[in-house]
């Protein structure tokens, strides 16, 4: 097309130099119009997700845990274990039911037009109770402490006949199972007591 325009003007009153320069001028004008667009806008920042509690690899004694965290932007949508979690001013929380053993809790935060954020944490539900060492404590105090842990406490006097004649309270000599043992809730624990062990 440029050649035909150049031939049309080269036969008329235009000077030969102008006729030669005309195609070059058209090419330069065409090129000047290219690339004038502004650079594309930057992508918006991705969604940010922070888990505040519980800590990853936490062990809990209850069959539920409250997962709390923050999300930015504050209008992002959060799902915890596949269920929507309410978000208020960027803060969210959701109670999650746990199975005994290790549980993996997935958390996602999304917002249209932004890259999503994901997190996963492991929470272990271990309902077992660790028997504290109550050796040397007054028998009733030790029994109350173990009872509050959900254990079935049995008192057994082991001091013999002469022990009954001694003054002072009965104290824990030992427990069966011993302190530091891990047992299921409701397990029986025998406290062996005497006034002098």
N, CA, C and O of each residue as an XYZ file, in Angstrom:
788
protein
N       0.821     -1.187      0.000
C       0.000      0.000      0.000
C       0.866      1.252      0.000
O       0.570      2.229     -0.689
N       1.940      1.209      0.782
C       2.826      2.364      0.834
C       3.475      2.622     -0.527
O       3.692      3.767     -0.923
N       3.779      1.530     -1.231
C       4.421      1.680     -2.552
C       3.464      2.356     -3.530
O       3.870      3.224     -4.303
N       2.190      1.956     -3.496
C       1.222      2.562     -4.419
C       1.011      4.031     -4.106
O       0.826      4.829     -5.025
N       1.033      4.412     -2.840
C       0.911      5.831     -2.486
C       2.130      6.608     -2.954
O       2.021      7.729     -3.450
N       3.277      5.997     -2.787
C       4.504      6.663     -3.239
C       4.482      6.859     -4.747
O       4.902      7.916     -5.217
N       4.016      5.894     -5.523
C       3.960      6.016     -6.982
C       2.971      7.094     -7.385
O       3.206      7.818     -8.352
N       1.877      7.209     -6.665
C       0.859      8.200     -6.992
C       1.418      9.602     -6.836
O       1.182     10.463     -7.684
N       2.158      9.840     -5.759
C       2.690     11.180     -5.533
C       3.957     11.428     -6.336
O       4.276     12.583     -6.616
N       4.686     10.393     -6.715
C       5.940     10.590     -7.440
C       5.687     11.048     -8.874
O       6.577     11.647     -9.477
N       4.552     10.801     -9.424
C       4.266     11.225    -10.794
C       3.743     12.648    -10.862
O       3.668     13.198    -11.961
N       3.378     13.275     -9.758
C       2.774     14.603     -9.751
C       3.804     15.689     -9.554
O       4.949     15.586     -9.992
N       3.359     16.738     -8.876
C       4.174     17.938     -8.710
C       5.139     17.857     -7.541
O       5.923     18.777     -7.310
N       5.082     16.789     -6.826
C       5.998     16.675     -5.692
C       7.395     16.388     -6.187
O       7.627     15.700     -7.181
N       8.249     16.921     -5.480
C       9.664     16.733     -5.789
C      10.056     15.281     -5.563
O       9.481     14.599     -4.715
N      11.009     14.825     -6.306
C      11.451     13.437     -6.184
C      11.964     13.100     -4.793
O      11.758     11.974     -4.339
N      12.601     13.988     -4.115
C      13.137     13.741     -2.782
C      12.007     13.508     -1.784
O      12.103     12.662     -0.894
N      10.913     14.294     -1.958
C       9.769     14.136     -1.073
C       9.111     12.778     -1.339
O       8.685     12.094     -0.408
N       9.035     12.398     -2.614
C       8.427     11.123     -2.976
C       9.210      9.961     -2.389
O       8.626      8.960     -1.974
N      10.536     10.092     -2.351
C      11.335      9.033     -1.766
C      11.185      9.007     -0.237
O      11.195      7.938      0.375
N      11.050     10.163      0.358
C      10.977     10.254      1.802
C       9.585      9.883      2.336
O       9.438      9.518      3.502
N       8.572      9.981      1.473
C       7.211      9.756      1.911
C       6.989      8.356      2.499
O       6.383      8.266      3.566
N       7.434      7.271      1.882
C       7.244      5.944      2.484
C       7.951      5.817      3.836
O       7.435      5.193      4.764
N       9.130      6.413      3.929
C       9.867      6.350      5.182
C       9.096      7.101      6.271
O       9.016      6.650      7.414
N       8.525      8.266      5.894
C       7.732      9.055      6.819
C       6.511      8.283      7.319
O       6.184      8.336      8.505
N       5.843      7.569      6.420
C       4.679      6.777      6.808
C       5.063      5.654      7.780
O       4.335      5.376      8.733
N       6.194      5.024      7.535
C       6.659      3.961      8.423
C       6.977      4.538      9.802
O       6.620      3.947     10.821
N       7.648      5.692      9.835
C       7.975      6.315     11.113
C       6.715      6.704     11.884
O       6.657      6.531     13.101
N       5.702      7.231     11.182
C       4.450      7.588     11.842
C       3.740      6.348     12.388
O       3.172      6.383     13.479
N       3.776      5.270     11.636
C       3.148      4.038     12.097
C       3.853      3.493     13.335
O       3.212      3.021     14.274
N       5.198      3.567     13.318
C       5.954      3.086     14.460
C       5.789      3.987     15.686
O       5.808      3.502     16.817
N       5.632      5.259     15.475
C       5.478      6.191     16.592
C       4.189      5.909     17.362
O       4.121      6.193     18.558
N       3.197      5.373     16.726
C       1.936      5.063     17.390
C       2.001      3.785     18.199
O       1.118      3.555     19.025
N       3.007      2.935     18.003
C       3.123      1.676     18.730
C       3.841      1.880     20.050
O       4.738      2.717     20.158
N       3.446      1.119     21.043
C       4.156      1.127     22.316
C       3.861      2.321     23.186
O       4.550      2.518     24.187
N       2.893      3.114     22.865
C       2.574      4.281     23.647
C       1.702      3.975     24.853
O       1.409      4.871     25.643
N       1.283      2.728     25.007
C       0.418      2.388     26.137
C       1.204      2.414     27.444
O       2.410      2.165     27.467
N       0.495      2.722     28.535
C       1.095      2.665     29.865
C       1.358      1.210     30.215
O       0.688      0.317     29.695
N       2.330      0.958     31.093
C       2.565     -0.431     31.501
C       1.331     -0.965     32.228
O       0.592     -0.196     32.842
N       1.110     -2.257     32.163
C      -0.065     -2.823     32.828
C       0.018     -2.580     34.334
O       1.112     -2.494     34.892
N      -1.129     -2.469     34.986
C      -1.108     -2.229     36.435
C      -0.549     -3.439     37.182
O      -0.668     -4.577     36.728
N       0.066     -3.169     38.342
C       0.625     -4.247     39.152
C      -0.499     -5.071     39.759
O      -1.588     -4.566     40.033
N      -0.209     -6.344     39.961
C      -1.182     -7.212     40.617
C      -1.360     -6.751     42.059
O      -0.396     -6.320     42.693
N      -2.588     -6.838     42.589
C      -2.774     -6.471     43.999
C      -2.029     -7.454     44.904
O      -1.771     -8.596     44.524
N      -1.696     -6.994     46.087
C      -0.964     -7.832     47.039
C      -1.771     -9.083     47.362
O      -3.000     -9.022     47.401
N      -1.111    -10.218     47.594
C      -1.842    -11.444     47.946
C      -2.464    -11.315     49.332
O      -2.074    -10.461     50.128
N      -3.427    -12.171     49.598
C      -4.044    -12.235     50.923
C      -2.994    -12.761     51.901
O      -2.241    -13.681     51.581
N      -2.951    -12.166     53.098
C      -2.027    -12.622     54.143
C      -2.830    -13.284     55.256
O      -3.888    -12.793     55.649
N      -2.319    -14.396     55.757
C      -3.007    -15.196     56.762
C      -2.025    -15.521     57.886
O      -0.925    -16.011     57.632
N      -2.428    -15.246     59.136
C      -1.597    -15.543     60.304
C      -2.428    -16.344     61.298
O      -3.536    -15.940     61.654
N      -1.900    -17.470     61.744
C      -2.565    -18.281     62.769
C      -1.936    -17.915     64.112
O      -0.724    -18.032     64.295
N      -2.783    -17.467     65.057
C      -2.292    -17.073     66.375
C      -2.347    -18.225     67.382
O      -1.462    -18.343     68.230
N      -3.360    -19.062     67.299
C      -3.499    -20.187     68.236
C      -4.414    -21.226     67.614
O      -5.342    -20.858     66.894
N      -4.194    -22.479     67.858
C      -3.109    -23.056     68.640
C      -1.831    -23.107     67.818
O      -1.850    -22.876     66.609
N      -0.729    -23.407     68.475
C       0.542    -23.561     67.764
C       0.516    -24.854     66.956
O      -0.161    -25.816     67.319
N       1.261    -24.858     65.859
C       1.397    -26.082     65.068
C       2.045    -27.145     65.959
O       2.965    -26.838     66.717
N       1.586    -28.351     65.875
C       2.015    -29.531     66.644
C       1.603    -29.462     68.119
O       2.179    -30.164     68.950
N       0.618    -28.630     68.450
C       0.130    -28.554     69.834
C      -0.576    -29.851     70.220
O      -1.145    -30.537     69.372
N      -0.530    -30.176     71.510
C      -1.269    -31.309     72.068
C      -2.267    -30.754     73.070
O      -1.906    -29.984     73.959
N      -3.538    -31.157     72.917
C      -4.596    -30.668     73.798
C      -5.301    -31.844     74.458
O      -5.262    -32.973     73.970
N      -5.946    -31.546     75.581
C      -6.656    -32.581     76.346
C      -8.155    -32.580     76.060
O      -8.853    -33.526     76.426
N      -8.657    -31.530     75.408
C     -10.085    -31.417     75.094
C     -10.333    -31.894     73.666
O      -9.406    -31.937     72.857
N     -11.594    -32.259     73.348
C     -11.906    -32.754     71.999
C     -12.281    -31.636     71.037
O     -12.695    -31.906     69.910
N     -12.141    -30.382     71.468
C     -12.308    -29.231     70.566
C     -11.166    -28.264     70.819
O     -10.554    -28.269     71.887
N     -10.885    -27.431     69.817
C      -9.865    -26.398     69.954
C     -10.366    -25.148     69.244
O     -10.987    -25.236     68.185
N     -10.096    -23.988     69.828
C     -10.459    -22.734     69.181
C      -9.264    -22.258     68.364
O      -8.199    -21.970     68.909
N      -9.457    -22.179     67.045
C      -8.414    -21.699     66.156
C      -8.633    -20.204     65.965
O      -9.723    -19.787     65.573
N      -7.611    -19.389     66.237
C      -7.704    -17.942     66.101
C      -6.596    -17.434     65.193
O      -5.503    -17.997     65.151
N      -6.895    -16.355     64.464
C      -5.887    -15.772     63.604
C      -6.305    -14.432     63.055
O      -7.325    -13.865     63.449
N      -5.484    -13.926     62.121
C      -5.754    -12.640     61.481
C      -5.584    -12.806     59.976
O      -4.831    -13.657     59.500
N      -6.311    -11.962     59.243
C      -6.252    -11.994     57.788
C      -6.204    -10.555     57.273
O      -6.806     -9.650     57.852
N      -5.480    -10.368     56.183
C      -5.401     -9.056     55.539
C      -5.483     -9.267     54.041
O      -4.775    -10.114     53.496
N      -6.335     -8.511     53.365
C      -7.236     -7.465     53.812
C      -8.354     -8.020     54.706
O      -8.706     -9.198     54.640
N      -8.892     -7.137     55.535
C      -9.880     -7.536     56.536
C     -11.176     -8.053     55.931
O     -11.960     -8.705     56.621
N     -11.416     -7.770     54.643
C     -12.650     -8.224     53.980
C     -12.500     -9.611     53.353
O     -13.425    -10.094     52.700
N     -11.364    -10.244     53.542
C     -11.140    -11.570     52.955
C     -12.057    -12.597     53.632
O     -12.489    -12.423     54.772
N     -12.333    -13.654     52.898
C     -13.149    -14.756     53.396
C     -12.227    -15.839     53.925
O     -11.240    -16.191     53.279
N     -12.550    -16.376     55.113
C     -11.700    -17.398     55.748
C     -12.511    -18.677     55.926
O     -13.670    -18.638     56.339
N     -11.887    -19.815     55.608
C     -12.467    -21.129     55.870
C     -11.510    -21.918     56.750
O     -10.305    -21.963     56.502
N     -12.070    -22.542     57.786
C     -11.300    -23.385     58.689
C     -11.906    -24.775     58.632
O     -13.085    -24.960     58.935
N     -11.098    -25.754     58.243
C     -11.554    -27.142     58.106
C     -12.783    -27.220     57.197
O     -13.707    -27.989     57.464
N     -12.794    -26.430     56.133
C     -13.871    -26.469     55.145
C     -15.121    -25.706     55.523
O     -16.094    -25.729     54.769
N     -15.135    -25.029     56.665
C     -16.302    -24.266     57.096
C     -15.941    -22.793     57.225
O     -14.837    -22.449     57.648
N     -16.890    -21.917     56.855
C     -16.654    -20.474     56.934
C     -16.411    -20.047     58.377
O     -17.084    -20.509     59.299
N     -15.447    -19.166     58.553
C     -15.149    -18.600     59.872
C     -15.482    -17.112     59.828
O     -15.084    -16.424     58.889
N     -16.201    -16.606     60.820
C     -16.532    -15.186     60.815
C     -15.274    -14.337     60.969
O     -14.387    -14.660     61.759
N     -15.208    -13.230     60.192
C     -14.072    -12.312     60.230
C     -14.583    -10.950     60.684
O     -15.563    -10.440     60.141
N     -13.924    -10.360     61.675
C     -14.289     -9.042     62.183
C     -13.021     -8.214     62.325
O     -12.153     -8.528     63.139
N     -12.920     -7.154     61.528
C     -11.734     -6.280     61.549
C     -10.445     -7.069     61.313
O      -9.405     -6.749     61.890
N     -10.511     -8.079     60.482
C      -9.334     -8.880     60.153
C      -9.054    -10.023     61.107
O      -8.163    -10.834     60.853
N      -9.806    -10.107     62.214
C      -9.602    -11.201     63.172
C     -10.662    -12.275     62.950
O     -11.813    -11.965     62.642
N     -10.272    -13.530     63.106
C     -11.234    -14.626     62.955
C     -10.985    -15.677     64.020
O      -9.885    -15.785     64.561
N     -12.028    -16.454     64.316
C     -11.879    -17.610     65.198
C     -12.942    -18.630     64.837
O     -14.020    -18.292     64.348
N     -12.610    -19.884     65.090
C     -13.521    -20.978     64.769
C     -13.191    -22.141     65.701
O     -12.025    -22.495     65.873
N     -14.227    -22.735     66.302
C     -14.030    -23.920     67.130
C     -14.043    -25.146     66.229
O     -14.952    -25.329     65.420
N     -13.028    -25.975     66.380
C     -12.858    -27.158     65.529
C     -12.966    -28.405     66.394
O     -12.302    -28.502     67.426
N     -13.794    -29.359     65.987
C     -13.940    -30.658     66.668
C     -12.750    -31.525     66.280
O     -12.367    -31.584     65.112
N     -12.168    -32.196     67.272
C     -10.988    -33.018     67.044
C     -11.300    -34.496     67.242
O     -12.141    -34.862     68.064
N     -10.617    -35.335     66.483
C     -10.631    -36.779     66.692
C      -9.417    -37.119     67.555
O      -8.432    -36.380     67.569
N      -9.493    -38.234     68.269
C      -8.351    -38.632     69.078
C      -7.167    -38.907     68.165
O      -7.310    -39.543     67.121
N      -5.998    -38.424     68.567
C      -4.793    -38.561     67.756
C      -4.464    -37.256     67.053
O      -4.889    -36.184     67.482
N      -3.697    -37.355     65.961
C      -3.255    -36.175     65.222
C      -4.356    -35.725     64.261
O      -4.917    -36.534     63.523
N      -4.657    -34.426     64.279
C      -5.638    -33.813     63.385
C      -4.930    -32.749     62.554
O      -4.178    -31.941     63.099
N      -5.160    -32.738     61.241
C      -4.628    -31.683     60.381
C      -5.775    -30.722     60.092
O      -6.813    -31.124     59.567
N      -5.581    -29.451     60.437
C      -6.605    -28.433     60.238
C      -6.141    -27.513     59.116
O      -5.117    -26.841     59.234
N      -6.910    -27.491     58.018
C      -6.608    -26.631     56.876
C      -7.316    -25.299     57.038
O      -8.474    -25.247     57.451
N      -6.611    -24.215     56.709
C      -7.168    -22.866     56.781
C      -6.876    -22.183     55.453
O      -5.756    -22.245     54.946
N      -7.900    -21.524     54.887
C      -7.691    -20.781     53.647
C      -8.314    -19.403     53.776
O      -9.312    -19.218     54.472
N      -7.706    -18.437     53.092
C      -8.220    -17.070     53.063
C      -8.212    -16.609     51.612
O      -7.184    -16.681     50.940
N      -9.356    -16.138     51.129
C      -9.476    -15.739     49.732
C     -10.138    -14.380     49.625
O     -10.866    -13.944     50.517
N      -9.863    -13.716     48.493
C     -10.523    -12.464     48.150
C     -10.434    -12.323     46.638
O      -9.368    -12.540     46.062
N     -11.551    -11.958     45.975
C     -11.522    -11.834     44.518
C     -10.414    -10.886     44.052
O     -10.211     -9.817     44.628
N      -9.710    -11.293     43.010
C      -8.660    -10.472     42.419
C      -7.320    -10.570     43.117
O      -6.375     -9.883     42.731
N      -7.216    -11.402     44.130
C      -5.949    -11.542     44.863
C      -5.585    -13.021     44.995
O      -6.444    -13.902     44.965
N      -4.294    -13.259     45.141
C      -3.839    -14.634     45.366
C      -4.267    -15.069     46.761
O      -4.166    -14.300     47.717
N      -4.745    -16.301     46.874
C      -5.225    -16.839     48.147
C      -4.063    -17.199     49.060
O      -2.925    -17.335     48.610
N      -4.361    -17.352     50.345
C      -3.373    -17.792     51.332
C      -3.882    -19.073     51.981
O      -5.081    -19.235     52.211
N      -2.954    -19.977     52.271
C      -3.317    -21.270     52.855
C      -2.379    -21.593     54.016
O      -1.211    -21.207     54.015
N      -2.912    -22.307     55.002
C      -2.093    -22.789     56.118
C      -2.668    -24.126     56.568
O      -3.853    -24.403     56.385
N      -1.818    -24.935     57.151
C      -2.256    -26.213     57.725
C      -1.482    -26.401     59.019
O      -0.271    -26.185     59.069
N      -2.195    -26.807     60.068
C      -1.511    -27.078     61.310
C      -1.978    -28.399     61.885
O      -3.098    -28.849     61.644
N      -1.084    -29.009     62.654
C      -1.370    -30.311     63.254
C      -1.635    -30.110     64.739
O      -0.831    -29.517     65.458
N      -2.772    -30.614     65.177
C      -3.137    -30.550     66.590
C      -3.450    -31.971     67.039
O      -4.261    -32.660     66.421
N      -2.806    -32.401     68.110
C      -3.015    -33.748     68.638
C      -3.969    -33.682     69.820
O      -3.749    -32.949     70.784
N      -5.043    -34.475     69.716
C      -5.976    -34.604     70.834
C      -5.581    -35.858     71.597
O      -5.741    -36.974     71.103
N      -5.067    -35.666     72.802
C      -4.644    -36.777     73.650
C      -5.356    -36.631     74.992
O      -4.915    -35.867     75.850
N      -6.459    -37.363     75.176
C      -7.223    -37.205     76.406
C      -6.581    -37.878     77.617
O      -7.080    -37.741     78.733
N      -5.494    -38.594     77.414
C      -4.868    -39.303     78.525
C      -4.376    -38.320     79.583
O      -4.090    -37.161     79.283
N      -4.283    -38.783     80.791
C      -3.895    -37.957     81.928
C      -2.536    -38.429     82.441
O      -2.295    -39.629     82.571
N      -1.661    -37.482     82.727
C      -0.379    -37.818     83.351
C      -0.556    -37.680     84.855
O      -0.938    -36.619     85.350
N      -0.280    -38.746     85.570
C      -0.435    -38.749     87.024
C       0.693    -37.918     87.630
O       1.867    -38.218     87.416
N       0.343    -36.870     88.389
C       1.399    -36.068     89.014
C       2.029    -36.815     90.196
O       1.418    -37.712     90.776
N       3.239    -36.434     90.533
C       3.902    -37.024     91.697
C       3.356    -36.333     92.945
O       3.629    -35.155     93.173
N       2.593    -37.056     93.746
C       1.985    -36.498     94.960
C       2.637    -37.082     96.218
O       2.101    -36.946     97.318
N       3.781    -37.723     96.055
C       4.479    -38.329     97.190
C       4.787    -37.259     98.235
O       5.299    -36.186     97.914
N       4.464    -37.574     99.503
C       4.734    -36.668    100.606
C       3.594    -35.704    100.914
O       3.616    -35.044    101.953
N       2.598    -35.607    100.035
C       1.472    -34.711    100.290
C       0.478    -35.377    101.250
O       0.424    -36.601    101.362
N      -0.305    -34.536    101.939
C      -1.359    -35.048    102.810
C      -2.323    -35.853    101.953
O      -2.666    -35.433    100.848
N      -2.760    -36.995    102.444
C      -3.556    -37.929    101.620
C      -4.810    -37.290    101.016
O      -5.104    -37.518     99.842
N      -5.553    -36.494    101.790
C      -6.782    -35.898    101.259
C      -6.484    -34.862    100.177
O      -7.212    -34.771     99.188
N      -5.418    -34.080    100.359
C      -5.021    -33.096     99.334
C      -4.632    -33.806     98.035
O      -5.024    -33.383     96.947
N      -3.861    -34.885     98.157
C      -3.440    -35.650     96.978
C      -4.651    -36.281     96.297
O      -4.741    -36.287     95.069
N      -5.581    -36.812     97.092
C      -6.773    -37.437     96.515
C      -7.609    -36.404     95.752
O      -8.111    -36.695     94.666
N      -7.759    -35.203     96.314
C      -8.509    -34.138     95.623
C      -7.832    -33.740     94.318
O      -8.507    -33.519     93.313
N      -6.517    -33.647     94.326
C      -5.768    -33.273     93.125
C      -5.981    -34.295     92.003
O      -6.217    -33.924     90.853
N      -5.896    -35.568     92.345
C      -6.075    -36.620     91.332
C      -7.538    -36.713     90.881
O      -7.821    -36.995     89.717
N      -8.456    -36.474     91.814
C      -9.882    -36.494     91.474
C     -10.217    -35.400     90.464
O     -11.022    -35.619     89.559
N      -9.606    -34.224     90.612
C      -9.843    -33.117     89.677
C      -9.341    -33.437     88.275
O      -9.781    -32.818     87.306
N      -8.439    -34.383     88.158
C      -7.941    -34.809     86.839
C      -8.844    -35.864     86.201
O      -8.571    -36.345     85.101
N      -9.932    -36.221     86.913
C     -10.864    -37.210     86.366
C     -10.451    -38.639     86.635
O     -10.867    -39.554     85.925
N      -9.642    -38.836     87.647
C      -9.187    -40.190     87.984
C     -10.011    -40.747     89.143
O     -10.517    -39.994     89.976
N     -10.140    -42.070     89.187
C     -10.859    -42.764     90.259
C      -9.836    -43.096     91.347
O      -9.000    -43.985     91.179
N      -9.915    -42.370     92.466
C      -8.895    -42.452     93.509
C      -9.324    -43.425     94.605
O     -10.459    -43.378     95.079
N      -8.407    -44.306     95.001
C      -8.603    -45.260     96.092
C      -7.496    -45.005     97.115
O      -6.322    -44.934     96.752
N      -7.861    -44.867     98.387
C      -6.872    -44.705     99.459
C      -6.599    -46.062    100.114
O      -7.522    -46.832    100.379
N      -5.330    -46.340    100.368
C      -4.946    -47.602    101.016
C      -3.916    -47.295    102.103
O      -2.836    -46.777    101.820
N      -4.262    -47.618    103.340
C      -3.336    -47.410    104.459
C      -2.313    -48.531    104.465
O      -2.670    -49.709    104.429
N      -1.023    -48.158    104.511
C       0.036    -49.166    104.451
C       0.973    -49.093    105.659
O       1.976    -49.805    105.706
N       0.652    -48.235    106.637
C       1.559    -48.021    107.762
C       1.496    -49.067    108.851
O       2.402    -49.123    109.682
N       0.485    -49.883    108.887
C       0.384    -50.900    109.932
C      -0.242    -50.352    111.205
O      -0.632    -49.187    111.281
N      -0.329    -51.256    112.234
C      -1.010    -50.921    113.494
C      -0.315    -49.770    114.239
O      -0.984    -48.868    114.744
N       0.997    -49.799    114.307
C       1.732    -48.770    115.041
C       1.626    -47.398    114.365
O       1.706    -46.364    115.027
N       1.451    -47.402    113.078
C       1.335    -46.136    112.345
C       0.118    -45.349    112.810
O       0.130    -44.118    112.815
N      -0.936    -46.065    113.202
C      -2.163    -45.413    113.652
C      -1.942    -44.665    114.969
O      -2.653    -43.699    115.248
N      -0.979    -45.089    115.774
C      -0.710    -44.457    117.061
C       0.129    -43.183    116.939
O       0.211    -42.393    117.880
N       0.739    -42.995    115.793
C       1.573    -41.810    115.586
C       0.690    -40.578    115.408
O      -0.468    -40.679    115.005
N       1.260    -39.414    115.717
C       0.525    -38.160    115.520
C       0.782    -37.624    114.107
O       1.723    -38.027    113.424
N      -0.095    -36.698    113.699
C       0.060    -36.052    112.395
C      -0.809    -36.669    111.320
O      -1.408    -37.726    111.517
N      -0.874    -35.997    110.180
C      -1.729    -36.488    109.088
C      -1.078    -37.636    108.328
O       0.137    -37.833    108.367
N      -1.917    -38.370    107.650
C      -1.433    -39.439    106.778
C      -0.903    -38.784    105.499
O      -1.517    -37.856    104.974
N       0.197    -39.252    105.019
C       0.828    -38.697    103.807
C       0.980    -39.807    102.761
O       0.943    -40.999    103.066
N       1.151    -39.361    101.534
C       1.286    -40.306    100.417
C       2.699    -40.878    100.416
O       3.686    -40.144    100.366
N       2.771    -42.205    100.471
C       4.052    -42.903    100.359
C       4.370    -43.196     98.888
O       5.505    -43.040     98.437
N       3.334    -43.625     98.153
C       3.480    -43.919     96.719
C       2.103    -44.030     96.088
O       1.087    -44.122     96.778
N       2.092    -44.020     94.772
C       0.836    -44.240     94.035
C       1.030    -45.399     93.089
O       2.144    -45.693     92.656
N      -0.070    -46.054     92.777
C      -0.060    -47.139     91.794
C      -1.162    -46.861     90.781
O      -2.335    -46.946     91.146
N      -0.857    -46.537     89.545
C       0.441    -46.399     88.886
C       1.236    -45.216     89.478
O       0.659    -44.300     90.065
N       2.565    -45.256     89.312
C       3.407    -44.218     89.905
C       3.253    -42.865     89.202
O       2.779    -42.794     88.068
N       3.663    -41.790     89.896
C       3.658    -40.454     89.308
C       4.449    -40.426     88.010
O       5.490    -41.072     87.897
N       3.954    -39.678     87.033
C       4.591    -39.608     85.713
C       3.987    -40.564     84.703
O       4.240    -40.441     83.504
N       3.185    -41.523     85.175
C       2.523    -42.467     84.267
C       1.383    -41.761     83.528
O       0.783    -40.819     84.047
N       1.099    -42.218     82.339
C      -0.002    -41.680     81.548
C      -1.106    -42.716     81.483
O      -0.875    -43.867     81.111
N      -2.327    -42.289     81.853
C      -3.470    -43.208     81.894
C      -4.675    -42.540     81.242
O      -4.693    -41.328     81.028
N      -5.688    -43.359     80.930
C      -6.926    -42.822     80.377
C      -7.736    -42.139     81.464
O      -7.625    -42.507     82.633
N      -8.555    -41.146     81.104
C      -9.427    -40.520     82.095
C     -10.322    -41.581     82.737
O     -10.763    -42.515     82.068
N     -10.586    -41.432     84.035
C     -11.418    -42.402     84.746
C     -10.663    -43.600     85.260
O     -11.243    -44.452     85.932
N      -9.372    -43.686     84.957
C      -8.583    -44.834     85.430
C      -8.468    -44.801     86.946
O      -8.536    -43.739     87.565
N      -8.294    -45.963     87.524
C      -8.154    -46.102     88.975
C      -6.703    -45.864     89.370
O      -5.774    -46.393     88.760
N      -6.539    -45.043     90.421
C      -5.210    -44.783     90.973
C      -5.287    -45.059     92.467
O      -6.152    -44.517     93.155
N      -4.399    -45.887     92.965
C      -4.353    -46.207     94.392
C      -3.282    -45.347     95.053
O      -2.123    -45.330     94.637
N      -3.711    -44.627     96.109
C      -2.769    -43.815     96.887
C      -2.463    -44.604     98.156
O      -3.358    -44.881     98.955
N      -1.193    -44.964     98.338
C      -0.765    -45.713     99.530
C      -0.248    -44.701    100.553
O       0.693    -43.950    100.296
N      -0.905    -44.705    101.739
C      -0.631    -43.655    102.718
C      -0.197    -44.224    104.060
O      -0.510    -45.358    104.423
N       0.537    -43.387    104.776
C       0.951    -43.710    106.148
C       1.354    -42.412    106.825
O       1.621    -41.412    106.160
N       1.396    -42.433    108.146
C       1.856    -41.261    108.866
C       3.371    -41.139    108.787
O       3.932    -40.048    108.885
N       4.021    -42.294    108.607
C       5.461    -42.314    108.353
C       5.731    -43.383    107.309
O       5.436    -44.559    107.525
N       6.288    -42.980    106.184
C       6.502    -43.927    105.058
C       7.812    -44.654    105.218
O       8.164    -45.483    104.379
